[in-house]
Amino acid sequence: MSGKEELKKAAGVRAVDFVRTGMLVGLGTGSTAEFAIEELSKRIKDGRLSDISCVPSSERTKDFAQTLGLDLVELGSQRKIDVTIDGADEIDPDFNLIKGGGGALLREKVLAQNSQRNVIVADESKLSKRLGSSFPLPVEVFEFAIEAEKGYLESLGGKVRLRLARDGSPFLTDQGNFIIDWSFGEMDDPSSVADCLSERAGIVEHGLFIGTASDIIIGSALGVKHLVPG
Ligand code: 5RP
């Protein structure tokens, strides 16, 4: 495992300390979240945790969790998720995030909005002074509106690119939508960018997560750090 993978693993493992017996747990998507999911399964198997149900944030995570034998349930109306553990692509000092590198931003945001606690796990390379400095913003768009929304994003600035799958065909989300990766550049005010995108009917969801993270667990060369909003 590379040094970066070790840091991701350390963050993922530590995040499982937030889970208690009897909890409903939201499972994020991505390589760092998967370290947490593996650890969760390990603690259930060795008896440290029991009576755990999980809501996956993507088909990828669902498949992964199923292979580990986790109990998966649908998101219901009666019970909020106790803790969601998810990754991020960029994290700013105000705990705002860019997510959606894995294309699961829509379901991830639904979980985040329906969780009592949102624990974000990442290696230290994800920390950034300003969102947009190292990662384009994923924007989920439905087919009818692709060209119109590309034009809208370009009118705000930066460059757009339709995300492609490995075989060169357009990448499709779990909802069958498309992703436009928008390289806007550094954002002075991520909230106002989020507001602009939320107004657009053709944009299903975007990867700016404003004020949803309650805890950030960072795997760093100096050890695992737990950050909470100040
Ligand atoms: C998926 C996400 C992921 O959490 C994000 O891309 C981080 O992934 P990784 O842990 O593999 O770096 O938002 O939609």
Residues whose N, C-alpha, C, O or C-beta is under 5 A from the ligand:
A	BS01	5RP	T29 G30 S31 T32 A33 D86 G87 A88 D89 K99 G100 G101 G102 G103 A104 L105
